[in-house]
Amino acid sequence: MDLIDSRYCDRMMAILIVETIKDDNDNPLLIKVDTLQKDKWGTFSLSPSQILIEPSPVLGLYDTCEVIDALS
């Protein structure tokens, strides 16, 4: 958070942390989304609830086998 411009941090209400859960063959099973929510004092804390998304309906919309490397 210290690397992000403070003007953006002041306006953010939540931060989404997205993780892909894969099987042994590296195929995506679920997309897990955790949420950091900001309270009225401006402190971010992890929300106790998670969102789990079944990726196959979304992945079927795209006709590509392109591998996108993670940012480093």
N, C-alpha and C positions, 0 to 999 in steps of 0.2 A: 504493500500500500504506500510505502514511502517513496516509491519510484514514480507513482502516478501523480500528475499535476493536481494540486490541492483543490483547484476550481472544479475538477471532475469529481473528486472525492466528496466535496461538499454537496454535490447535486445527486449523487448515487443514493438510491434507497435500498438496493440489494446487489449482491454479487452472486452470480451463478457459477458453480463449480461442476463441470460436466466430465463424466468418466464413462468409458465404454467397457462393459464387462464382456469378455470374450471366452469362447470355449477352447478346448485343447488344440483345435485346428486353426486358431486365430480368427474364427468367424464371430461377428458381433451377436451377442445374445440379448443384452439389455443396454440401454443408455440410462445411467444414474445421474440425477441432478440434485446436488445439495445447494442450499441457499444460505448465504450470510445476509442477515437483515440488520438494518441500522435502527437503533432505538432513538428516542427523542433527544438523547444527549450526544448522538453522533458516533456511538460505539457499535461496531459490527459484532454480531454473535451468530453462531451456527444454529439454524432452525432445526428443531428435532425431527421434522418430517422430511422425507425424501420423495422425489418424483422418479418413478421407473417407467421408461418408455420402451415399447417393443419396436425395434428398428426396422424389421422386415417390410412393413407397409411403406415406409419412407424410402428405404434403400431401393425398393423396386421401381421407384419413379425415375431413377437415373441410370443411364446406359453407359457406364464407364468402369474401367478397371484401374484407373489412375491411382497411384499410391501417393499420398500427400505426407511428406515428412513433417515431424513435429518441429516447432520452432525451438531453437536452442539459444 
